[in-house]
Amino acid sequence: MTISSQFKRTFIYALGGGVMLLALPAAQADNGPVAPQINAKSWVLMDYNSGKILTESNPDARLDPASLSKIMVSYVVGQAIKSGKIKSDDLVSVGNDAWATGNPVLRGSSLMFLKPGDRVPVSELNKGIVIQSGNDASIALADFVAGSQDSFVNLMNRYGEQLKLQNTHFKTVHGLDADGQYTSATDMALLSQALIRDTPDEYALHKEKEFTFNHIKQINRNRLLWSSNLNVDGIKTGFTSGAGYNLVSSASDSTGMRLIAVVMGAPSDRIRFSESESLLTWGFRFFETLTPIKAGDAFTSQRVWFGDEKMVPLGVAENASLTMPKGQLKNLKASFTLTNKQLEAPLAKNQVVGTVDFSLDGKVIEQRPLVALQEVKESGFFGRIWDFVMMKISGLFGSIFGK
């Protein structure tokens, strides 16, 4: 539905008694800061809070994920712990399929160095996956969570569908090269956003720099965790001969802005880190993110007809975060557009009733769904009759004075 066919209410969004100006000039929006050119097959830089893509190249190209697959493994495990399906202190019996000596697929790859018959807590296997990138740990925990590797892969792909990862299909729990296995830079950014948002306790593991198991200390392969220039706290490296050098990294700054950088198919280990650092540094230097309307906060209140309440607060179900070039937060105006001329009960909580429109010089540049922040039930018979009469009278006087 076009804006002209809807019913618009416009006002400047006020904060603390003053006017909060939030706009992005059209010329700056079209041109923007010049992005760095990255030496890789594909890349994406995304703001975590707003989901805005700041720069990209071949973002939907289907490429080998390598150990980036373990981001999804971590997400599935995090969801299983969060739901109570498994507990961090559960003991897992390691099977023969997670033994590198007995499984040729694992030889020469990243390992936690498990042995058949070991009984290892979920928490340690989880660290073995996240910090050590242990392919054997991925197998052992997959068997425990889902009963088999194949069943766990099905879980991975099911979550991929739920998260709308349109160019991703997993075939293994570890990411070693397999026919028909692929992902994209966009999908890895979306998956990483979900990992941080949905399983924060799981994501916290990704900033740990080392882990020792069975007297073997291994260092997290994400060297950006040691960066003195950026506050990097994740996420995952990946390498196979088919994939090349991959890295998904995330960092935040003192304002709470968080960026996610995905670099896939870099020609060397050194380049994947330097290019990721370039992307993150550029993003923080030239952009900023703000949240003018937070989830659950009333943006406006509107009359409801035929309801057990006369007024209903309207706002957003999710934080309305915006990302734009720095220095351009001066002129953005917030307004709302109702889908229908009048609101009529019943209304469900979080039911979409229109849009919040962020505009500059009358041009809408961002929109978010406008929702009812509380349920409004239908009133009784006499209440509905009274509202019907009042609505007709209101419409009559409105048409008279509108002439």
KEBABA-450318 format. One line per 4 residues: their letters; for each residue x, y, z of N, C-alpha, C. Coordinates in steps of 0.001 Angstrom, whole numbers, plus 500000, padded with zeros to 6 digits. Example, Ala and Ser with C-alpha at 12.3 -4.5 7.8 and 13.67 -1.06 7.14 Angstrom:
2
AS) 513190,494310,507800,512300,495500,507800,513200,496700,507800  512850,497750,507080,513670,498940,507140,512900,500030,507870
This chain:
403
MTIS) 500852,498808,500000,500000,500000,500000,500882,501235,500000  500609,502170,499114,501418,503372,499038,501056,504326,500154  501976,505207,500477,501744,506143,501568,500580,507058,501255  500417,507455,499979,499344,508375,499618,497963,507776,499842
SQFK) 497845,506452,499860,496552,505811,500034,496250,505518,501498  497192,505892,502401,496990,505652,503805,496634,506954,504518  496573,506907,505848,496153,508048,506634,497298,508469,507526  497863,509634,507226,499135,510000,507807,498983,511035,508911
RTFI) 499768,510849,510006,499875,511823,511072,501359,512178,511183  501714,513444,511121,503117,513830,511102,503431,514757,512263  504557,514510,512912,505045,515413,513940,506524,515158,514120  507241,516130,514688,508660,515949,514957,508800,515194,516264
YALG) 509605,514160,516267,509777,513333,517448,510547,514121,518498  509944,514298,519663,510539,515125,520707,511233,514275,521748  512298,514794,522300,513024,514090,523334,513533,515103,524348  513136,514927,525599,513633,515785,526663,513254,517232,526487
GGVM) 512084,517486,525902,511606,518845,525761,512137,519552,524538  513108,518951,523854,513639,519572,522649,513233,518779,521439  513804,519124,520322,513493,518396,519099,514673,517501,518762  514394,516198,518570,515446,515293,518155,515411,515199,516644
LLAL) 516502,515613,516018,516564,515650,514573,517356,514447,514107  516781,513730,513192,517313,512413,512882,517513,512151,511401  517837,513119,510594,517693,512837,509176,518980,512629,508422  518817,512055,507254,519919,511740,506358,519665,512442,505028
PAAQ) 520470,513442,504675,520272,514122,503404,520303,513143,502249  519456,513401,501257,519309,512450,500152,520614,512226,499412  521392,513281,499191,522635,513138,498446,523601,512227,499202  523667,512408,500535,524557,511583,501338,524087,510141,501349
ADNG) 522756,509939,501396,522214,508584,501397,522540,507866,500099  522494,508612,498981,522757,507990,497687,524242,507707,497492  525083,508661,497909,526513,508529,497650,527214,507829,498815  527100,508399,499991,527658,507792,501183,529176,507826,501192
PVAP) 529776,507486,502319,531231,507399,502397,531755,506304,501474  532881,506525,500883,533454,505550,499955,533975,504356,500745  533472,503180,500420,533827,501972,501156,535177,501434,500700  535895,500745,501584,537158,500122,501184,536908,498966,500223
QINA) 537846,498731,499344,537774,497581,498451,538480,496405,499109  537794,495285,499152,538249,494138,499935,538754,493032,499015  539871,492452,499387,540480,491374,498604,539902,490040,499065  538723,489718,498537,538043,488471,498881,536972,488207,497829
KSWV) 536436,487002,497832,535395,486660,496855,534070,487351,497178  533801,487549,498470,532509,488085,498888,532658,488715,500259  531901,489798,500491,531922,490386,501832,530664,491195,502096  530400,491373,503382,529259,492161,503852,529659,492846,505149
LMDY) 529251,494094,505312,529358,494783,506593,527957,495221,506982  527473,494733,508135,526108,494990,508568,526096,495571,509971  525204,496533,510199,524976,496996,511560,524076,495995,512267  524481,495578,513459,523727,494558,514198,522342,495046,514600
NSGK) 522236,496248,515144,520972,496722,515696,519930,497047,514636  520340,497705,513578,519378,498100,512545,519255,497086,511424  520269,496226,511275,520282,495275,510162,520671,495913,508844  521079,497165,508864,521417,497870,507624,522759,497384,507080
ILTE) 522792,497106,505788,524031,496730,505114,524762,498008,504717  525988,498181,505217,526757,499394,504955,527594,499276,503685  528067,498086,503397,528774,497834,502142,528771,496330,501890  528868,495949,500636,528815,494530,500288,529390,494320,498897
SNPD) 529769,493098,498611,530188,492697,497266,529896,491210,497122  529185,490851,496068,528765,489461,495852,528157,488866,497126  527249,489581,497770,526777,489153,499095,526011,487844,499096  525405,487475,497969,524574,486274,497923,525236,485125,497162
ARLD) 526537,485284,496831,527269,484209,496157,527344,482990,497070  527048,481822,496525,527077,480583,497312,528497,480032,497350  529079,480051,498546,530467,479658,498730,530572,478610,499830  531705,477914,499863,531937,476916,500908,532064,477613,502261
PASL) 531343,477136,503268,531400,477809,504572,532629,477482,505401  533207,476281,505199,534257,475783,506088,533746,475859,507528  534580,476259,508464,534173,476246,509870,533199,477349,510248  532823,478199,509310,531724,479121,509604,530441,478344,509898
SKIM) 530396,477085,509456,529260,476219,509795,529081,476119,511305  530189,476253,512047,530111,476110,513496,529374,477279,514146  529158,478374,513429,528302,479432,513968,526887,478896,514121  526433,478128,513129,525117,477511,513239,525119,476405,514286
VSYV) 526193,475630,514377,526297,474610,515432,526163,475282,516794  526867,476389,516972,526807,477125,518230,525400,477644,518503  524723,478104,517455,523350,478601,517606,522408,477476,518045  522532,476317,517403,521663,475180,517754,521927,474734,519190
VGQA) 523196,474649,519569,523548,474251,520932,523035,475291,521929  523225,476564,521604,522745,477628,522478,521248,477579,522687  520514,477288,521633,519058,477166,521745,518671,475944,522583  519426,474851,522438,519132,473643,523211,519363,473878,524702
IKSG) 520415,474616,525036,520683,474944,526442,519628,475918,526959  519321,476916,526162,518336,477935,526559,516964,477324,526825  516582,476338,526028,515270,475708,526175,515243,474651,527276  516420,474296,527801,516487,473270,528840,516574,471857,528304
KIKS) 516671,471711,526986,516781,470370,526404,518058,469682,526869  519132,470449,526981,520383,469942,527548,520869,470946,528582  521790,470511,529438,522374,471391,530451,523884,471430,530266  524474,472534,530673,525918,472717,530480,526736,471672,531213
DDLV) 526206,471133,532333,526977,470153,533096,526626,468706,532741  525778,468500,531722,525524,467138,531244,526820,466503,530752  527012,465235,531055,528197,464524,530580,527891,463811,529268  528772,463982,528299,528604,463404,526969,529617,462285,526779
SVGN) 529157,461104,526393,530057,459994,526076,530512,460127,524631  531803,460227,524430,532364,460426,523092,532351,459103,522335  531783,459111,521126,531720,457917,520288,532900,457801,519342  532964,456677,518637,534070,456438,517699,534071,457424,516546
DAWA) 532891,457933,516179,532844,458848,515035,533492,460190,515339  533694,460499,516640,534354,461754,517018,535838,461549,517335  536363,460386,516982,537770,460064,517241,538555,460240,515949  539454,461207,515932,540175,461540,514702,540985,460362,514176
TGNP) 541561,459564,515090,542378,458424,514660,541534,457396,513913  540264,457268,514307,539404,456279,513673,538486,456836,512610  538522,458139,512386,537669,458784,511393,538537,459550,510406  538782,458974,509227,539694,459590,508260,539296,461016,507860
VLRG) 538023,461327,507920,537558,462664,507534,538193,463732,508410  538485,463394,509662,538959,464385,510623,540476,464552,510644  541181,463659,510032,542641,463707,510114,543191,464987,509498  544055,465625,510264,544690,466858,509789,543839,468101,509957
SSLM) 542663,467972,510548,541781,469124,510725,541862,469640,512161  541130,470689,512447,541104,471279,513790,540414,470318,514753  541049,470059,515893,540542,469056,516828,540620,469535,518268  539744,468972,519080,539805,469112,520528,540616,467960,521125
FLKP) 540855,466926,520306,541610,465726,520670,540852,464869,521684  539640,464482,521278,538799,463594,522067,539158,462148,521788  538843,461289,522741,539055,459851,522568,537753,459119,522860  537521,457978,522175,536297,457212,522423,536189,456831,523900
GDRV) 534973,456982,524429,534756,456639,525831,534953,457791,526789  535583,458887,526328,535696,460076,527182,534306,460542,527584  534165,460974,528832,532919,461589,529288,533221,463055,529572  532687,463909,528716,533067,465326,528717,531813,466179,528925
PVSE) 531854,467172,529813,530689,468045,530002,530344,468817,528731  529067,469085,528565,528606,469896,527434,529367,471214,527373  529597,471840,528516,530267,473146,528543,531655,473084,527924  532384,471977,528162,533734,471870,527611,533691,471560,526118
LNKG) 532779,470692,525707,532639,470439,524269,532240,471718,523539  531376,472504,524164,530929,473756,523571,532122,474691,523359  532993,474789,524363,534203,475605,524220,535140,475006,523177  535176,473685,523110,536011,473041,522099,535572,473401,520689
IVIQ) 534259,473554,520496,533728,473958,519187,534023,475421,518915  533667,476279,519881,533728,477722,519669,535156,478247,519674  535954,477840,520645,537296,478413,520819,538340,477650,520025  538275,476314,520071,539287,475500,519398,538887,475096,517988
SGND) 537643,475352,517601,537117,474941,516303,537251,473429,516103  537024,472679,517185,537218,471235,517153,536137,470517,516354  536538,469901,515260,535593,469135,514456,535095,467900,515203  535978,467308,516026,535567,466159,516827,534554,466574,517890
ASIA) 534733,467758,518459,533779,468262,519458,532414,468510,518825  532416,469014,517578,531151,469231,516872,530389,467926,516695  531103,466866,516356,530458,465568,516156,529911,465036,517474  530730,465098,518526,530306,464552,519826,529067,465275,520355
LADF) 529056,466607,520247,527914,467348,520778,526696,467211,519875  526912,467078,518565,525800,466841,517641,525112,465514,517956  525913,464475,518194,525348,463170,518555,524523,463270,519835  525015,464050,520803,524324,464161,522085,523018,464943,521967
VAGS) 523058,466036,521217,521875,466900,521110,520784,466251,520263  521170,465638,519143,520166,465185,518172,520151,463682,517942  521098,462960,518509,521117,461506,518329,522029,461039,517225  522312,461899,516256,523220,461557,515159,523629,462834,514442
QDSF) 524695,462727,513651,525120,463894,512877,524050,464306,511865  523460,463343,511202,522447,463660,510187,521261,464404,510805  520828,463949,511964,519696,464618,512623,520069,466036,513038  521297,466216,513478,521741,467554,513872,521822,468468,512653
VNLM) 522308,467936,511521,522352,468739,510286,520946,469166,509889  519973,468269,510079,518586,468640,509795,518144,469804,510683  518550,469789,511945,518251,470906,512842,518904,472195,512340  520139,472093,511897,520849,473266,511376,520086,473871,510202
NRYG) 519661,473033,509282,518947,473534,508099,517547,474043,508449  516933,473444,509470,515618,473914,509897,515718,475319,510497  516733,475526,511320,516955,476872,511858,517301,477849,510737  518042,477366,509747,518362,478221,508605,517119,478706,507890
EQLK) 516132,477829,507749,514870,478219,507131,514131,479238,507993  514106,479012,509304,513430,479941,510201,514064,481329,510158  515383,481373,510004,516104,482650,509971,516163,483242,508568  515502,482565,507616,515416,483045,506231,516802,483169,505585
LQNT) 517624,482165,505819,518931,482092,505158,518711,481468,503786  518602,482296,502770,518139,481860,501458,519222,481207,500607  520474,481388,500974,521560,480817,500177,522489,479973,501050  521878,479190,501934,522652,478356,502851,522067,476954,502901
HFKT) 522945,475973,502828,522534,474580,503046,523719,473843,503654  523485,473232,504814,524534,472511,505518,524449,471022,505210  525609,470404,505119,525688,468951,504905,526479,468265,506015  527243,469041,506775,528073,468483,507842,527940,469340,509096
VHGL) 528353,468755,510234,528318,469505,511492,529635,470231,511755  530619,470021,510897,531934,470629,511124,532346,471610,510032  531775,471485,508842,532079,472434,507775,533149,472002,506807  533748,470823,507022,534718,470331,506038,534020,470174,504700
DADG) 534768,470379,503620,534185,470446,502282,533283,469245,501982  532095,469537,501457,531140,468497,501089,530298,469004,499935  530035,468142,498964,529214,468529,497814,527825,468972,498285  527353,470081,497728,526021,470560,498072,525958,471388,499330
QYTS) 527102,471702,499927,527145,472532,501133,527590,473934,500748  526831,474926,501175,527182,476307,500792,526511,477296,501733  527032,478504,501706,526420,479630,502405,526818,480899,501684  526337,482048,502192,526663,483343,501590,527042,484323,502681
ATDM) 527675,485418,502276,528075,486441,503240,526859,487063,503923  525798,487315,503158,524573,487864,503755,524012,486924,504802  523941,485637,504468,523369,484664,505402,524214,484539,506666  525540,484604,506527,526391,484528,507704,526216,485751,508599
ALLS) 525969,486906,508006,525701,488105,508798,524381,487959,509552  523353,487449,508882,522053,487258,509519,522123,486206,510625  522852,485120,510367,523005,484074,511374,523747,484607,512593  524789,485384,512364,525560,485945,513473,524713,486924,514271
QALI) 523899,487704,513597,522975,488609,514278,522038,487818,515188  521533,486694,514690,520632,485848,515480,521356,485223,516662  522585,484796,516466,523376,484200,517550,523539,485191,518701  523881,486434,518363,524079,487468,519384,522755,487814,520059
RDTP) 521701,487910,519275,520388,488337,519785,519682,487242,520582  519667,486026,520053,518839,484957,520616,519544,484135,521682  520864,484021,521593,521615,483182,522538,522831,483942,523070  522601,485011,523833,523722,485849,524297,524718,485103,525169
DEYA) 524247,484148,525984,525185,483384,526813,526104,482539,525940  525552,481971,524890,526363,481198,523946,527350,482111,523227  526878,483277,522818,527775,484189,522096,528942,484629,522970  528737,484745,524269,529797,485200,525172,531028,484306,525103
LHKE) 530863,483033,524721,532008,482134,524600,532960,482560,523496  532446,483251,522501,533249,483553,521317,534346,484586,521563  534307,485269,522709,535356,486252,523000,536506,485646,523797  536334,484387,524258,537387,483749,525049,538582,483415,524146
KEFT) 539754,483751,524619,540941,483703,523766,541656,482358,523770  541396,481527,524771,542076,480231,524823,541249,479239,525621  541538,477972,525397,540858,476908,526144,541796,475712,526228  541878,475145,527424,542734,473982,527655,541879,472763,527962
FNHI) 542110,471697,527202,541419,470421,527444,542451,469312,527441  542404,468493,528472,543324,467349,528581,544785,467808,528478  545073,468943,529157,546418,469528,529227,546913,470072,527886  546006,470210,526932,546392,470783,525632,545730,472153,525507
KQIN) 546557,473208,525525,546031,474568,525408,546019,474988,523949  544865,475486,523512,544760,476004,522145,544251,477441,522190  544728,478219,521252,544403,479642,521175,543269,479841,520173  542348,480718,520491,541279,481081,519556,541909,481602,518256
RNRL) 541458,481078,517126,542060,481438,515842,541661,482840,515365  540694,483456,516031,540265,484804,515649,541215,485822,516267  542262,486194,515519,543292,487077,516053,542788,488498,516292  541641,488857,515736,541102,490189,515983,540686,490374,517447
LWSS) 540549,489276,518186,540238,489393,519616,541342,490123,520370  542542,490142,519804,543680,490817,520432,543889,492232,519869  542999,492687,519013,543171,494000,518386,543148,495109,519437  544077,496039,519328,544104,497207,520211,543293,498356,519632
NLNV) 542845,498209,518395,542108,499280,517722,540593,499091,517787  540154,497849,517992,538731,497529,517944,538352,496650,519129  537125,496772,519587,536603,495924,520666,535887,494729,520045  536667,493783,519538,536135,492593,518865,535854,491518,519906
DGIK) 534649,490902,519839,534306,489834,520783,533767,488588,520089  534052,488415,518812,533646,487225,518067,533984,487441,516587  533801,486458,515669,532969,485324,515954,533676,484029,515527  534038,483893,514226,534538,482586,513797,535387,482693,512542
TGFT) 536474,481929,512559,537293,481752,511361,536864,480480,510643  537328,480337,509403,537082,479110,508654,538070,478985,507519  538566,477785,507301,539456,477544,506164,539368,476094,505720  539216,475913,504428,539463,474636,503757,540025,474996,502379
SGAG) 540548,473995,501697,541084,474258,500356,539987,474740,499416  538757,474248,499634,537653,474667,498773,537132,476048,499105  537146,476399,500372,536561,477668,500807,537520,478827,500719  538810,478574,500902,539742,479672,501096,539659,480126,502545
YNLV) 540015,481384,502794,540076,481901,504158,538849,482759,504449  538061,482332,505425,536837,483035,505818,536976,483606,507218  536237,484673,507475,536180,485229,508822,534880,486007,508994  534167,485686,510064,533042,486511,510508,533462,487147,511822
SSAS) 533432,488465,511882,533865,489168,513090,532808,490167,513514  532783,490452,514817,531845,491439,515339,532543,492272,516405  532228,493564,516419,532825,494483,517378,531803,495539,517762  531983,496133,518930,531113,497209,519389,531963,498402,519802
DSTG) 531325,499578,519883,532045,500758,520350,531396,501301,521610  531892,502427,522096,531437,502969,523384,530001,503470,523340  529458,503693,522141,528080,504173,522017,527064,503032,522025  527555,501790,521964,526662,500645,521866,526431,500188,520443
MRLI) 527029,500888,519483,526931,500458,518089,527707,499157,517921  527124,498199,517214,527781,496919,516950,527733,496634,515459  528858,496202,514917,528955,495847,513506,529322,494375,513367  528874,493784,512264,529223,492410,511901,529851,492438,510516
AVVM) 531071,491947,510413,531774,491897,509132,531944,490449,508707  531645,490170,507445,531816,488829,506884,532749,488939,505678  533858,488211,505725,534805,488152,504607,534953,486687,504222  534642,486371,502968,534692,484985,502508,535590,484853,501287
GAPS) 536397,483804,501292,537253,483529,500141,538423,484474,500008  538995,484914,501129,540219,485728,501069,541383,484827,500670  542399,485392,500019,543492,484548,499514,544489,484088,500571  544477,484676,501770,545431,484256,502795,544868,484525,504179
DRIR) 545495,483894,505157,545103,484091,506552,545291,485548,506957  546411,486133,506601,546693,487524,506973,545675,488471,506364  545313,488240,505119,544410,489163,504419,543006,489120,505005  542511,487935,505404,541155,487896,505957,541047,488755,507216
FSES) 542126,488804,508011,542089,489623,509229,542240,491106,508911  543181,491435,508036,543405,492854,507722,542198,493459,507009  541564,492691,506137,540399,493207,505419,539190,493338,506344  539026,492390,507252,537937,492488,508221,538130,493694,509125
ESLL) 539351,493923,509546,539650,495091,510379,539371,496381,509625  539685,496398,508334,539412,497584,507514,537912,497864,507435  537132,496826,507238,535680,496994,507160,535110,497538,508470  535478,496927,509581,534961,497356,510873,535397,498783,511204
TWGF) 536654,499099,510960,537172,500449,511242,536441,501489,510418  536228,501194,509146,535503,502112,508251,534074,502319,508740  533419,501245,509138,532042,501353,509596,531905,502227,510827  532768,502022,511813,532701,502827,513036,533097,504284,512777
RFFE) 533994,504496,511838,534482,505853,511579,533428,506711,510888  532659,506124,509996,531788,506933,509145,530290,506800,509433  529896,505865,510289,528467,505658,510537,528161,505698,512026  526904,505898,512339,526428,505808,513712,525014,505231,513708
TLTP) 524671,504607,514813,523358,503974,514958,522661,504546,516181  521386,504829,516041,520601,505270,517179,519265,504545,517166  518611,504550,518309,517312,503905,518450,516321,504937,518960  515685,505714,518066,514773,506775,518500,513494,506263,519147
IKAG) 513074,505044,518781,511867,504463,519372,512206,503049,519831  512037,502806,521121,512352,501495,521664,511097,500632,521754  511303,499339,521674,510192,498386,521735,509384,498605,523008  508071,498696,522852,507193,498832,524000,506922,500249,524440
DAFT) 507715,501221,523953,507483,502623,524304,506387,503201,523413  505470,503952,524009,504374,504545,523230,504911,505673,522352  504678,505568,521069,505048,506617,520113,503896,507611,519966  502679,507100,520053,501479,507925,520017,500339,507134,520650
SQRV) 499231,507789,520941,498011,507117,521383,496884,507524,520463  496013,506579,520129,494945,506853,519173,493608,506334,519677  492552,506980,519209,491189,506595,519546,490867,505227,518953  490225,504375,519758,489750,503073,519281,488235,503048,519381
WFGD) 487597,502660,518309,486148,502547,518282,485722,501117,518588  484570,500991,519287,483936,499700,519596,484759,498855,520558  485640,499489,521339,486496,498731,522244,486194,498974,523709  486757,498093,524564,486601,498286,526007,487568,499337,526535
EKMV) 488442,499845,525671,489296,500993,525968,489059,502039,524890  489116,503305,525272,488879,504372,524300,490149,504778,523561  491301,504574,524204,492575,504945,523600,493518,503738,523650  494390,503656,522682,495380,502585,522669,496747,503183,522356
PLGV) 497787,502824,523131,499137,503280,522798,499684,502510,521605  500348,503217,520722,500943,502609,519536,502452,502812,519564  503178,501838,519076,504633,501935,519042,505209,500857,518147  506359,500329,518532,507033,499298,517732,507249,498055,518591
AENA) 507160,496892,517967,507363,495629,518683,508842,495335,518880  509681,495849,517982,511127,495695,518081,511763,497072,518004  512908,497226,518646,513597,498515,518613,513726,499041,517186  513348,500301,516990,513469,500929,515671,514830,501617,515594
SLTM) 515852,500827,515272,517217,501353,515182,517509,501789,513756  518235,502882,513618,518593,503435,512316,520094,503640,512252  520678,503352,511113,522108,503558,510890,522287,504499,509713  523146,505510,509885,523373,506486,508824,524739,507140,508991
PKGQ) 525214,507833,507966,526514,508490,508075,526553,509475,509236  527710,509566,509880,527873,510465,511012,527651,511915,510595  527121,512677,511548,526905,514094,511305,525631,514408,510571  524806,513393,510293,523592,513618,509524,522334,513364,510360
LKNL) 522458,513474,511688,521321,513218,512556,520613,514522,512927  520445,515405,511962,519896,516714,512283,518454,516922,511870  518049,516334,510801,516787,516743,510192,515753,515636,510008  516016,514485,510552,515094,513367,510344,513844,513549,511189
KASF) 512692,513438,510580,511415,513550,511277,510732,512189,511341  510058,511970,512448,509319,510723,512628,507830,511006,512566  507105,510205,511812,505658,510335,511715,505066,508939,511700  503750,508862,511748,503147,507539,511624,502027,507588,510597
TLTN) 501805,506449,509983,500800,506296,508950,499896,505130,509320  498612,505390,509481,497659,504328,509802,497180,503641,508527  497036,502352,508602,496550,501589,507455,495089,501926,507157  494288,502078,508200,492883,502451,508052,492628,503793,508726
KQLE) 491554,504462,508304,491265,505799,508815,490989,505771,510305  490293,504738,510771,489988,504608,512192,490426,503246,512693  490792,503201,513972,491118,501941,514619,489850,501371,515244  489587,500110,514972,488389,499470,515496,488760,498189,516237
APLA) 488137,497997,517395,488352,496783,518178,487653,495599,517481  488149,494383,517687,489226,494041,518621,490616,494279,518004  491588,494597,518874,492985,494732,518472,493817,493801,519350  494675,493013,518740,495579,492142,519496,496851,492911,519829
KNQV) 497498,492520,520912,498779,493125,521239,499777,492831,520121  500497,493865,519705,501491,493807,518626,500859,493631,517249  499558,493843,517136,498921,493828,515822,499375,495050,515028  499768,494827,513780,500236,495931,512938,499050,496773,512482
VGTV) 499130,498080,512725,498041,498984,512356,498513,500090,511420  499810,500059,511058,500337,501093,510168,501846,501035,510134  502462,502176,509874,503922,502247,509835,504406,503486,510577  505623,503382,511119,506357,504556,511572,507256,504954,510420
DFSL) 507166,506198,510009,507890,506686,508838,508965,507676,509269  510204,507408,508889,511310,508332,509141,511614,509025,507813  511528,510345,507814,511606,511055,506533,512494,512287,506604  512902,512720,505430,513672,513958,505254,513063,514736,504103
DGKV) 512750,516001,504359,512153,516863,503330,510943,516198,502682  510154,515511,503491,508938,514889,502984,509149,513559,502316  510398,513102,502217,510686,511820,501561,510970,510760,502614  510189,509676,502617,510379,508591,503574,511625,507793,503200
IEQR) 512552,507668,504168,513784,506919,503882,513884,505621,504684  513101,505508,505760,513055,504270,506547,511638,504105,507081  511216,502850,507229,509908,502556,507815,510012,501380,508775  509147,501396,509791,509028,500280,510726,507545,500025,510975
PLVA) 507138,498800,511245,505725,498518,511533,505261,499240,512794  504090,499856,512728,503440,500481,513879,502445,499481,514444  502549,499193,515740,501721,498146,516328,500963,498666,517548  499870,497977,517869,499148,498244,519115,499954,497639,520255
LQEV) 500233,498438,521275,501074,497967,522377,500296,497210,523442  498971,497215,523334,498168,496428,524260,496918,495917,523565  496356,494868,524108,495134,494297,523547,493948,495213,523857  493049,495351,522893,491784,496056,523107,490662,495115,522667
KESG) 489843,494714,523619,488731,493822,523313,487505,494624,522898  486575,493941,522262,485312,494590,521908,484538,494961,523169  483875,496109,523110,483014,496510,524225,481690,495753,524144  480825,495968,525130,479520,495329,525120,478611,495915,524055
FFGR) 477419,495350,523965,476469,495737,522911,476174,497234,522941  475825,497773,524119,475464,499187,524194,476669,500086,523933  477846,499629,524352,479060,500398,524074,479330,500495,522583  479081,499409,521864,479309,499426,520416,478287,500315,519714
IWDF) 477027,500269,520188,475995,501135,519608,476346,502604,519819  476767,502927,521046,477147,504320,521350,478303,504781,520464  479334,503937,520317,480479,504306,519482,480064,504465,518027  479138,503622,517561,478671,503735,516181,478025,505098,515950
VMMK) 477185,505520,516897,476531,506827,516781,477565,507955,516821  478486,507860,517794,479495,508909,517941,480421,508981,516730  480745,507816,516149,481605,507817,514980,480903,508479,513797  479597,508238,513642,478844,508862,512558,478774,510372,512756
ISGL) 478523,510784,514015,478472,512221,514297,479821,512869,514035  480892,512195,514500,482248,512713,514287,482558,512833,512803  482118,511831,512018,482352,511885,510580,481553,512976,509908  480327,513207,510400,479473,514245,509833,480068,515624,510050
FGSI) 480492,515893,511319,481065,517202,511609,482404,517370,510899  483137,516252,510796,484415,516342,510080,484228,516705,508633  483195,516165,507997,482952,516465,506581,482444,517875,506406  481650,518370,507393,481113,519753,507294,482254,520756,507409
FGK) 483089,520577,508451,484154,521557,508673,485300,521374,507697  485309,520218,507051,486367,520017,506073,486065,520656,504749  484827,521122,504551,484438,521745,503284,484900,523191,503228
